[in-house]
Amino acid sequence: MIQAHRLFTSLALTMIVLSASLVSAPRASAEQVYIGLRNGPSEAFPVIYEVTPRRHLEVIYRRGSWVKATDGRSSGWLHVDDLHLLETFPRDELWKLVNDARPGRVRPEFVLSSLDAYAVGVVFPLFSQDLFARYTRGPEGETSWSLTEFGLLNDFARPVDDLVFSWSGALGYGKDQQGSRFWDSETDDPVWVGTAGAEAMWRVDRYFEIGVRGEVATTLNSEMTTHRSASLVWRVRL
C-alpha cells in the first residue's frame, strides 16, 4: 500500500513538472523577439545583427525606404516599416522617417464626378508647391463637354497622419461639343473657366490615396455660367 502511494505521488509530481514546462515553454519562446539588421539596404542582403525591441538604436543614414542604424557598437540596415518594433525609438523621428521614405509627390489620379463626368490628371511638385493638370470629359452624346485645366493644390490641415485637407484653384479651357450648351457658349469655341475646390484625401497605404472633392467651375465671360460638383478621387503615389 505504501509503495502504491509512493508511486502515485511520483507520477503526480512528474505530471506537474511536465505541465509547468509545457506552459512556460511557449511563453519563454514568445518573449524571444529579435529585429534583424541587414548588411545592406535590401532584403537581398543577409541579416548580420539582431537586436531586441528595447535596444536603443540611432539612425545615421537613410537610403530610400531603408535606414542604417547603430547601437554604438554594431550597425546594420532595416526597413522604415520595421522601426515601430523598436520600443525605445522616438515616435516623432519615426513618423518623420516614414513620411520621408514614402513614394514621390507625383500622383496620377482618376475622378468620377456628380456631373456624370470622369477626369484623369496628375499632381506634381514644382519647387515647394504641388501643381496639377486635369482633363474632364462629360457624358458622350449631344450633351458632351470637356474641360482642360491647370492649377495649384495646397494642403491646409492634417488632423491625423494619413488624412490631408487641401484647397485648389485652377484656370482652364471649357469646350462644348456640337449641340451641347453645358458652358452656355453660343459657339463651339473654347471659353476660359476658373475653378476652385476643396478635398479630403486619405492615404490608404504608401502608394494609394482615396478621397472626396467639392468644386465650383465658372466661365470667365459675360454669361458666368457656374457648375458645382462633388467627386470621388483615386490617386497613386509614384
C-alpha positions as a LaTeX table, in Angstrom:
\begin{tabular}{lrrr}
\hline
Residue & $x$ (\AA) & $y$ (\AA) & $z$ (\AA) \\
\hline
Met1 & 0.00 & 0.00 & 0.00 \\
Ile2 & 2.85 & 2.35 & 0.91 \\
Gln3 & 4.64 & 1.54 & $-2.34$ \\
Ala4 & 1.49 & 2.28 & $-4.33$ \\
His5 & 1.12 & 5.60 & $-2.53$ \\
Arg6 & 4.77 & 6.50 & $-3.30$ \\
Leu7 & 4.31 & 5.51 & $-6.96$ \\
Phe8 & 1.18 & 7.65 & $-7.23$ \\
Thr9 & 2.98 & 10.61 & $-5.61$ \\
Ser10 & 5.93 & 10.28 & $-8.02$ \\
Leu11 & 3.62 & 10.16 & $-11.04$ \\
Ala12 & 1.70 & 13.21 & $-9.81$ \\
Leu13 & 4.90 & 15.22 & $-9.29$ \\
Thr14 & 6.12 & 14.20 & $-12.77$ \\
Met15 & 2.85 & 15.35 & $-14.37$ \\
Ile16 & 3.03 & 18.69 & $-12.53$ \\
Val17 & 6.61 & 19.29 & $-13.70$ \\
Leu18 & 5.75 & 18.38 & $-17.30$ \\
Ser19 & 2.67 & 20.63 & $-17.26$ \\
Ala20 & 4.70 & 23.56 & $-15.94$ \\
Ser21 & 7.30 & 23.01 & $-18.63$ \\
Leu22 & 4.69 & 22.93 & $-21.38$ \\
Val23 & 3.05 & 26.11 & $-20.12$ \\
Ser24 & 6.29 & 28.04 & $-19.65$ \\
Ala25 & 7.98 & 26.96 & $-22.88$ \\
Pro26 & 5.73 & 28.87 & $-25.31$ \\
Arg27 & 5.78 & 31.88 & $-23.04$ \\
Ala28 & 9.56 & 31.90 & $-22.99$ \\
Ser29 & 9.80 & 31.48 & $-26.74$ \\
Ala30 & 7.23 & 34.24 & $-27.30$ \\
Glu31 & 9.45 & 36.62 & $-25.35$ \\
Gln32 & 12.41 & 35.96 & $-27.64$ \\
Val33 & 11.66 & 38.67 & $-30.23$ \\
Tyr34 & 14.55 & 39.88 & $-32.33$ \\
Ile35 & 14.81 & 42.50 & $-35.06$ \\
Gly36 & 17.25 & 41.70 & $-37.83$ \\
Leu37 & 19.64 & 44.29 & $-39.23$ \\
Arg38 & 20.96 & 43.55 & $-42.70$ \\
Asn39 & 24.26 & 44.06 & $-44.44$ \\
Gly40 & 22.69 & 46.44 & $-47.00$ \\
Pro41 & 19.50 & 48.37 & $-47.88$ \\
Ser42 & 17.54 & 45.45 & $-49.33$ \\
Glu43 & 16.04 & 42.11 & $-48.31$ \\
Ala44 & 18.56 & 40.53 & $-50.66$ \\
Phe45 & 21.28 & 41.26 & $-48.08$ \\
Pro46 & 21.71 & 38.80 & $-45.20$ \\
Val47 & 20.91 & 39.58 & $-41.57$ \\
Ile48 & 24.20 & 40.27 & $-39.81$ \\
Tyr49 & 22.99 & 41.58 & $-36.46$ \\
Glu50 & 19.93 & 41.11 & $-34.25$ \\
Val51 & 18.60 & 43.36 & $-31.51$ \\
Thr52 & 15.72 & 43.20 & $-29.06$ \\
Pro53 & 12.84 & 45.72 & $-29.23$ \\
Arg54 & 14.24 & 47.54 & $-26.18$ \\
Arg55 & 17.67 & 48.16 & $-27.69$ \\
His56 & 18.48 & 51.85 & $-28.24$ \\
Leu57 & 19.33 & 52.46 & $-31.90$ \\
Glu58 & 20.30 & 55.67 & $-33.66$ \\
Val59 & 19.63 & 56.22 & $-37.36$ \\
Ile60 & 22.75 & 57.53 & $-39.07$ \\
Tyr61 & 21.75 & 57.30 & $-42.75$ \\
Arg62 & 18.70 & 56.76 & $-44.97$ \\
Arg63 & 18.56 & 55.38 & $-48.49$ \\
Gly64 & 15.07 & 55.24 & $-49.94$ \\
Ser65 & 12.89 & 53.19 & $-47.61$ \\
Trp66 & 15.85 & 51.76 & $-45.67$ \\
Val67 & 17.80 & 53.24 & $-42.77$ \\
Lys68 & 21.18 & 52.40 & $-41.34$ \\
Ala69 & 21.08 & 52.22 & $-37.55$ \\
Thr70 & 23.67 & 51.67 & $-34.85$ \\
Asp71 & 23.72 & 50.98 & $-31.13$ \\
Gly72 & 27.25 & 52.38 & $-30.79$ \\
Arg73 & 28.96 & 49.05 & $-31.29$ \\
Ser74 & 27.45 & 47.48 & $-34.38$ \\
Ser75 & 25.30 & 48.77 & $-37.23$ \\
Gly76 & 23.03 & 47.45 & $-39.96$ \\
Trp77 & 20.12 & 48.25 & $-42.26$ \\
Leu78 & 16.41 & 47.84 & $-41.64$ \\
His79 & 13.25 & 48.95 & $-43.41$ \\
Val80 & 11.48 & 52.05 & $-42.07$ \\
Asp81 & 8.28 & 49.99 & $-41.68$ \\
Asp82 & 10.09 & 47.95 & $-39.02$ \\
Leu83 & 11.12 & 50.93 & $-36.89$ \\
His84 & 7.86 & 50.74 & $-34.91$ \\
Leu85 & 9.10 & 47.41 & $-33.49$ \\
Leu86 & 11.75 & 49.35 & $-31.53$ \\
Glu87 & 10.01 & 50.31 & $-28.30$ \\
Thr88 & 12.62 & 52.94 & $-27.41$ \\
Phe89 & 12.74 & 54.67 & $-30.79$ \\
Pro90 & 11.33 & 58.27 & $-30.63$ \\
Arg91 & 7.86 & 58.40 & $-32.21$ \\
Asp92 & 8.35 & 61.84 & $-33.77$ \\
Glu93 & 11.55 & 60.73 & $-35.50$ \\
Leu94 & 9.82 & 57.50 & $-36.54$ \\
Trp95 & 6.98 & 59.31 & $-38.37$ \\
Lys96 & 9.37 & 61.76 & $-40.00$ \\
Leu97 & 11.45 & 58.91 & $-41.42$ \\
Val98 & 8.33 & 57.05 & $-42.59$ \\
Asn99 & 6.98 & 60.16 & $-44.33$ \\
Asp100 & 10.34 & 60.98 & $-45.92$ \\
Ala101 & 10.62 & 57.43 & $-47.24$ \\
Arg102 & 7.21 & 57.44 & $-48.87$ \\
Pro103 & 6.99 & 57.45 & $-52.66$ \\
Gly104 & 7.48 & 60.70 & $-54.52$ \\
Arg105 & 4.98 & 63.52 & $-54.85$ \\
Val106 & 3.95 & 62.70 & $-58.44$ \\
Arg107 & 0.39 & 61.34 & $-58.18$ \\
Pro108 & $-1.70$ & 60.32 & $-61.20$ \\
Glu109 & $-5.42$ & 60.50 & $-60.45$ \\
Phe110 & $-8.78$ & 59.25 & $-61.70$ \\
Val111 & $-12.01$ & 61.09 & $-60.83$ \\
Leu112 & $-15.74$ & 60.33 & $-61.03$ \\
Ser113 & $-17.93$ & 63.44 & $-60.83$ \\
Ser114 & $-21.56$ & 64.05 & $-59.89$ \\
Leu115 & $-21.88$ & 65.81 & $-63.28$ \\
Asp116 & $-21.82$ & 62.36 & $-64.95$ \\
Ala117 & $-18.24$ & 63.09 & $-65.97$ \\
Tyr118 & $-14.87$ & 61.46 & $-65.46$ \\
Ala119 & $-11.44$ & 63.03 & $-65.25$ \\
Val120 & $-7.82$ & 61.98 & $-65.48$ \\
Gly121 & $-4.96$ & 64.09 & $-64.23$ \\
Val122 & $-1.68$ & 64.25 & $-62.40$ \\
Val123 & $-0.44$ & 66.12 & $-59.32$ \\
Phe124 & 3.25 & 67.01 & $-59.46$ \\
Pro125 & 5.70 & 69.14 & $-57.46$ \\
Leu126 & 7.29 & 72.35 & $-58.66$ \\
Phe127 & 9.77 & 73.76 & $-56.15$ \\
Ser128 & 7.79 & 73.80 & $-52.87$ \\
Gln129 & 4.29 & 73.74 & $-54.43$ \\
Asp130 & 2.04 & 70.98 & $-55.73$ \\
Leu131 & 0.56 & 71.69 & $-59.16$ \\
Phe132 & $-1.92$ & 69.66 & $-61.17$ \\
Ala133 & $-3.10$ & 69.18 & $-64.73$ \\
Arg134 & $-6.50$ & 67.61 & $-65.36$ \\
Tyr135 & $-8.77$ & 66.72 & $-68.27$ \\
Thr136 & $-12.50$ & 66.26 & $-67.57$ \\
Arg137 & $-14.95$ & 64.78 & $-70.04$ \\
Gly138 & $-18.74$ & 64.93 & $-69.79$ \\
Pro139 & $-21.18$ & 62.25 & $-70.95$ \\
Glu140 & $-20.95$ & 61.22 & $-74.56$ \\
Gly141 & $-23.62$ & 62.37 & $-77.00$ \\
Glu142 & $-25.30$ & 65.68 & $-77.71$ \\
Thr143 & $-24.60$ & 66.96 & $-74.18$ \\
Ser144 & $-20.88$ & 66.14 & $-74.25$ \\
Trp145 & $-18.42$ & 68.73 & $-72.98$ \\
Ser146 & $-14.82$ & 68.89 & $-71.79$ \\
Leu147 & $-12.56$ & 70.91 & $-69.50$ \\
Thr148 & $-8.77$ & 71.10 & $-69.62$ \\
Glu149 & $-7.26$ & 72.87 & $-66.62$ \\
Phe150 & $-4.00$ & 73.63 & $-64.86$ \\
Gly151 & $-3.82$ & 74.73 & $-61.23$ \\
Leu152 & $-2.41$ & 74.78 & $-57.71$ \\
Leu153 & $-3.09$ & 72.29 & $-54.88$ \\
Asn154 & $-2.23$ & 73.35 & $-51.33$ \\
Asp155 & $-2.60$ & 71.45 & $-48.03$ \\
Phe156 & $-4.18$ & 73.40 & $-45.18$ \\
Ala157 & $-4.92$ & 70.79 & $-42.49$ \\
Arg158 & $-3.68$ & 67.36 & $-41.37$ \\
Pro159 & $-5.68$ & 66.22 & $-38.31$ \\
Val160 & $-4.03$ & 62.79 & $-38.40$ \\
Asp161 & $-1.01$ & 61.44 & $-40.28$ \\
Asp162 & $-2.95$ & 59.79 & $-43.10$ \\
Leu163 & $-5.74$ & 62.37 & $-43.63$ \\
Val164 & $-5.00$ & 65.59 & $-45.54$ \\
Phe165 & $-7.31$ & 68.52 & $-46.36$ \\
Ser166 & $-6.40$ & 70.72 & $-49.34$ \\
Trp167 & $-7.77$ & 73.58 & $-51.40$ \\
Ser168 & $-7.26$ & 74.05 & $-55.11$ \\
Gly169 & $-7.56$ & 76.76 & $-57.74$ \\
Ala170 & $-7.19$ & 76.40 & $-61.50$ \\
Leu171 & $-7.65$ & 78.06 & $-64.86$ \\
Gly172 & $-8.64$ & 76.16 & $-67.97$ \\
Tyr173 & $-10.50$ & 75.84 & $-71.24$ \\
Gly174 & $-14.08$ & 74.60 & $-71.35$ \\
Lys175 & $-15.46$ & 73.34 & $-74.65$ \\
Asp176 & $-18.95$ & 72.28 & $-75.71$ \\
Gln177 & $-19.30$ & 69.59 & $-78.30$ \\
Gln178 & $-21.62$ & 70.32 & $-81.21$ \\
Gly179 & $-25.15$ & 70.73 & $-79.92$ \\
Ser180 & $-24.15$ & 70.97 & $-76.25$ \\
Arg181 & $-24.67$ & 74.11 & $-74.17$ \\
Phe182 & $-23.06$ & 72.96 & $-70.92$ \\
Trp183 & $-20.91$ & 76.08 & $-70.79$ \\
Asp184 & $-23.73$ & 78.08 & $-72.43$ \\
Ser185 & $-21.37$ & 79.29 & $-75.13$ \\
Glu186 & $-23.08$ & 80.49 & $-78.28$ \\
Thr187 & $-20.35$ & 79.00 & $-80.40$ \\
Asp188 & $-18.26$ & 75.84 & $-80.21$ \\
Asp189 & $-15.16$ & 77.87 & $-79.41$ \\
Pro190 & $-13.48$ & 77.16 & $-76.05$ \\
Val191 & $-14.22$ & 79.51 & $-73.14$ \\
Trp192 & $-12.00$ & 80.37 & $-70.19$ \\
Val193 & $-13.08$ & 78.63 & $-66.98$ \\
Gly194 & $-11.93$ & 79.26 & $-63.42$ \\
Thr195 & $-12.31$ & 76.53 & $-60.79$ \\
Ala196 & $-11.96$ & 76.43 & $-57.02$ \\
Gly197 & $-12.37$ & 73.48 & $-54.72$ \\
Ala198 & $-11.53$ & 71.66 & $-51.52$ \\
Glu199 & $-10.74$ & 68.00 & $-50.95$ \\
Ala200 & $-10.05$ & 65.45 & $-48.24$ \\
Met201 & $-7.65$ & 62.63 & $-49.11$ \\
Trp202 & $-6.98$ & 59.52 & $-47.05$ \\
Arg203 & $-3.66$ & 57.73 & $-47.59$ \\
Val204 & $-4.73$ & 54.09 & $-47.55$ \\
Asp205 & $-1.13$ & 52.90 & $-47.80$ \\
Arg206 & 2.22 & 54.13 & $-49.08$ \\
Tyr207 & 1.12 & 54.02 & $-52.71$ \\
Phe208 & $-2.62$ & 54.66 & $-52.78$ \\
Glu209 & $-4.95$ & 57.54 & $-51.82$ \\
Ile210 & $-8.73$ & 57.88 & $-51.97$ \\
Gly211 & $-10.86$ & 60.91 & $-51.15$ \\
Val212 & $-13.67$ & 63.31 & $-51.96$ \\
Arg213 & $-13.65$ & 66.72 & $-53.60$ \\
Gly214 & $-16.13$ & 69.58 & $-53.85$ \\
Glu215 & $-15.62$ & 72.04 & $-56.68$ \\
Val216 & $-17.12$ & 75.11 & $-58.37$ \\
Ala217 & $-16.38$ & 75.95 & $-62.02$ \\
Thr218 & $-17.37$ & 79.31 & $-63.55$ \\
Thr219 & $-16.93$ & 80.59 & $-67.11$ \\
Leu220 & $-14.92$ & 83.80 & $-67.27$ \\
Asn221 & $-17.17$ & 85.58 & $-69.74$ \\
Ser222 & $-20.26$ & 87.73 & $-69.58$ \\
Glu223 & $-22.51$ & 84.70 & $-69.01$ \\
Met224 & $-20.52$ & 83.45 & $-65.97$ \\
Thr225 & $-22.12$ & 80.01 & $-66.16$ \\
Thr226 & $-21.46$ & 78.13 & $-62.91$ \\
His227 & $-21.43$ & 74.39 & $-62.18$ \\
Arg228 & $-20.98$ & 72.77 & $-58.78$ \\
Ser229 & $-19.89$ & 69.18 & $-58.36$ \\
Ala230 & $-18.85$ & 66.51 & $-55.87$ \\
Ser231 & $-16.32$ & 63.87 & $-56.88$ \\
Leu232 & $-14.64$ & 60.65 & $-55.78$ \\
Val233 & $-10.88$ & 60.76 & $-56.30$ \\
Trp234 & $-8.34$ & 57.95 & $-56.55$ \\
Arg235 & $-4.60$ & 58.66 & $-56.65$ \\
Val236 & $-1.47$ & 56.54 & $-56.99$ \\
Arg237 & 1.79 & 57.78 & $-55.48$ \\
Leu238 & 4.80 & 57.24 & $-57.74$ \\
\hline
\end{tabular}
